[in-house]
């Protein structure tokens, strides 16, 4: 019965994508314009259609996941999840160090870090917004305050969040966050799609304080199959102190860009809020229309 429900949950995003492609014309053109602006790959109409439908499918999978995640178990992991590079994370944890999984808006993040949780890893996520409890919490997934840091929650002071992050990392546990989110007051510059963009550095700073590892984490959602890829840590045990920050950003941006170019249909970050979308918005706003100025 569960297997049937799994397959049904994976079928819904594909149907959702089909109808969105033809009904949400404005959003479709937005995705096409951004993809052409940044990737500049000269894709033909068939390839672009596949990319846009893939992005819509990711949106659909996010709608289905609220019912799917409570059903996930060891059988689900064995049947639908493939993991590469898990030894990098295990080695860091065996050293007694905490780890930051520096991810991106690829695939379905919720399915991915919850898959790690089911595999026995204690993962706390960092996300914007404030806690929201569903009407039926027993049957619907939601990000619980116990294992989620809501950075925009007005009830939490900035120092409280920093303290929790440091406690988690110093106790040898894991924090997941998207390293190219647009938020953040303190930023560092790195090349991303041949353009200098500002990446937030707060989590890198806290990882440095806790001597935690930073592991690039790529997750892909492909027709119901979930691929988790953990890369070699890029903190280098903080041998260069704060001088490591920009190198970390550059390496992370390089890895993320390479996967976006390989799997553009997996890049839900084209919606935002990401540094890429912030750059695109700034660029469009700076353009003076004809007949003005």
C-alpha positions in Angstrom: 0.0 0.0 0.0 2.8 2.4 0.9 4.6 1.8 -2.4 1.4 2.7 -4.3 1.1 5.9 -2.3 4.8 6.7 -3.0 4.2 6.3 -6.8 1.1 8.3 -6.6 2.9 11.1 -4.9 5.6 11.1 -7.6 3.0 11.1 -10.4 1.3 14.2 -9.2 4.3 16.5 -9.9 4.4 15.4 -13.5 0.8 16.1 -14.0 1.2 19.5 -12.2 4.1 20.4 -14.5 2.2 19.5 -17.7 -0.7 21.9 -16.8 1.5 24.6 -15.4 3.6 24.8 -18.6 0.5 25.7 -20.6 -1.4 27.7 -18.0 1.3 29.8 -16.3 2.6 31.5 -19.3 4.1 34.5 -17.5 6.1 32.2 -15.1 7.2 30.0 -17.9 8.7 33.0 -19.8 10.4 34.2 -16.6 12.1 30.9 -16.2 13.1 30.8 -19.9 14.5 34.3 -19.8 16.5 33.7 -16.6 17.9 30.4 -18.0 19.0 32.0 -21.2 20.5 35.1 -19.4 22.7 33.1 -17.1 23.4 29.8 -18.9 23.4 31.1 -22.5 23.6 27.6 -23.9 21.5 28.2 -27.0 19.0 25.5 -26.1 16.4 24.7 -28.8 12.7 24.9 -28.0 12.4 21.3 -27.2 15.2 21.4 -24.6 13.9 24.6 -23.1 10.4 23.1 -22.8 11.9 20.1 -20.9 13.8 22.4 -18.6 10.8 24.5 -17.7 8.6 21.5 -17.2 11.3 20.1 -14.9 11.2 23.2 -12.8 7.5 23.1 -12.6 7.7 19.4 -11.6 9.9 20.4 -8.7 7.2 22.8 -7.6 4.7 20.0 -7.8 6.9 17.7 -5.7 7.0 20.3 -3.0 3.2 20.3 -2.9 3.1 16.5 -2.7 5.9 16.2 -0.1 3.7 17.3 2.9 1.8 14.0 2.6 4.7 12.0 1.4 7.4 12.7 4.0 5.4 11.2 7.0 5.3 7.9 5.0 9.0 7.8 4.4 10.8 4.9 6.1 13.8 2.5 5.5 12.0 0.9 2.6 11.5 4.2 1.0 15.3 4.9 1.3 16.2 1.6 -0.2 13.7 1.9 -3.1 14.0 5.6 -4.0 17.2 7.1 -2.6 20.7 6.8 -3.8 23.6 8.4 -1.8 27.1 9.3 -3.0 30.0 10.5 -0.8 28.4 9.7 2.5 31.8 8.7 3.8 32.8 12.3 3.8 30.1 13.1 6.3 30.8 10.0 8.4 34.5 10.8 8.7 33.8 14.3 9.9 31.3 13.1 12.5 33.7 10.4 13.7 36.3 13.1 14.3 33.8 14.7 16.7 33.3 17.7 14.5 30.0 19.3 13.6 29.2 19.7 9.9 27.4 22.2 7.8 25.8 20.8 4.6 26.1 23.7 2.2 23.3 23.1 -0.3 21.6 24.8 -3.1 18.1 25.2 -4.6 18.4 22.0 -6.6 15.9 19.2 -6.6 13.6 18.8 -3.6 15.5 19.9 -0.4 12.7 18.7 2.0 12.8 15.1 0.7 16.6 15.2 0.8 17.4 16.2 4.3 14.5 14.2 5.6 16.0 11.2 3.9 19.2 11.8 5.9 17.1 12.0 9.1 15.5 8.6 8.3 19.0 7.2 7.7 19.9 8.2 11.3 21.5 11.6 10.9 20.6 14.4 13.3 20.0 17.3 10.9 18.8 20.8 11.8 17.8 23.1 9.0 18.1 26.8 8.6 15.3 28.5 6.8 13.5 31.9 6.6 10.0 32.6 7.7 8.4 31.7 11.0 7.0 28.4 12.3 3.8 27.2 10.8 1.8 24.3 12.1 -0.5 22.5 9.7 -4.1 21.6 10.5 -3.3 17.9 10.6 0.2 17.7 12.0 0.0 13.9 12.3 -0.5 13.4 8.6 1.3 16.4 7.1 4.9 17.3 7.3 6.1 20.6 8.6 9.4 22.1 9.8 9.2 21.6 13.5 10.9 24.3 15.7 12.8 21.5 17.5 15.0 20.8 14.5 14.6 24.0 12.5 16.1 27.5 12.9 13.6 30.0 11.6 15.9 33.0 11.0 13.0 35.4 10.4 11.0 34.4 13.5 10.5 37.7 15.4 10.4 35.8 18.7 14.1 34.8 18.2 16.8 37.3 18.6 19.8 37.1 16.3 22.1 36.2 19.2 19.8 33.3 20.2 20.1 31.8 16.7 23.8 32.2 16.7 24.0 30.5 20.1 21.9 27.5 18.9 24.0 27.1 15.7 27.2 27.1 17.7 25.8 24.6 20.3 24.7 22.2 17.5 28.0 22.3 15.7 30.1 22.0 18.8 28.1 19.0 19.8 29.1 17.2 16.6 25.8 17.5 14.8 24.7 18.6 11.4 23.2 21.9 10.1 21.7 22.1 6.6 21.4 25.5 4.8 21.2 26.9 1.3 24.5 28.7 0.7 23.3 30.9 -2.1 20.2 32.4 -0.4 20.0 36.1 -1.0 19.5 37.0 2.7 22.3 38.0 5.0 23.8 41.3 6.0 27.5 40.3 5.8 28.5 39.0 2.4 31.5 37.9 0.4 31.9 38.0 -3.4 32.4 35.1 -5.7 32.1 34.4 -9.4 28.8 32.7 -10.3 27.9 32.2 -13.9 30.8 34.6 -14.9 29.4 37.4 -12.8 30.4 38.6 -9.3 27.6 38.0 -6.8 27.3 38.5 -3.1 27.0 35.4 -1.0 26.0 35.4 2.7 28.9 34.5 5.0 27.2 34.3 8.5 27.1 30.5 8.5 30.7 30.2 7.4 31.7 32.5 10.2 29.9 30.4 12.8 31.3 27.2 11.3 34.8 28.7 11.7 34.1 29.5 15.3 32.9 26.0 16.0 35.7 24.4 13.9 33.0 22.6 12.0 33.3 21.1 8.5 31.6 22.6 5.5 30.5 19.9 3.0 28.9 20.9 -0.3 25.6 19.0 -0.6 23.9 18.4 -3.9 20.4 16.8 -4.1 18.5 15.9 -7.3 14.9 14.9 -7.7 14.4 12.9 -10.9 11.0 11.4 -11.6 10.7 10.2 -8.1 14.3 9.1 -7.7 16.3 11.1 -5.2 20.1 11.4 -5.6 22.1 12.8 -2.6 25.7 13.8 -3.4 28.0 14.8 -0.6 31.4 16.3 -1.6 34.8 16.5 0.0 34.8 19.2 2.8 36.0 22.6 1.6 37.0 24.1 5.0 40.5 22.6 5.0 40.3 22.5 8.8 40.4 26.3 8.9 44.1 26.4 8.5 44.0 29.9 6.9 41.4 31.2 9.4 39.1 33.9 7.9 41.2 33.9 4.8 39.4 30.6 4.0 36.0 32.3 3.6 36.2 33.6 0.1 37.9 30.4 -1.1 35.0 28.4 0.4 32.5 30.7 -1.4 34.3 30.3 -4.7 34.6 26.5 -4.4 30.9 26.2 -3.4 29.8 28.5 -6.3 31.9 26.5 -8.8 30.4 23.2 -7.7 26.8 24.5 -7.7 27.2 26.1 -11.1 28.5 22.9 -12.6 25.5 21.0 -11.4 23.0 23.7 -12.6 24.6 23.6 -16.0 24.4 19.8 -16.1 20.9 19.6 -14.6 19.2 23.0 -15.4 15.7 21.4 -15.0 16.6 20.7 -11.4 17.3 24.3 -10.5 14.3 25.5 -8.6 16.4 28.5 -7.4 15.5 30.2 -10.7 12.4 31.3 -8.8 14.4 32.8 -5.9 15.1 34.0 -3.3 18.7 33.3 -4.4 21.8 35.4 -5.2 21.1 34.6 -8.8 17.6 36.0 -8.7 18.7 39.0 -6.8 21.4 39.7 -9.4 18.9 39.3 -12.2 16.4 41.7 -10.5 19.1 44.3 -10.0 20.2 44.0 -13.6 16.7 44.4 -15.0 16.0 47.4 -12.7 19.2 49.1 -13.9 18.2 49.0 -17.5 16.8 52.3 -18.7 13.8 51.8 -21.1 14.0 53.4 -24.5 12.6 56.9 -24.6 13.7 57.6 -20.9 16.7 59.3 -19.5 
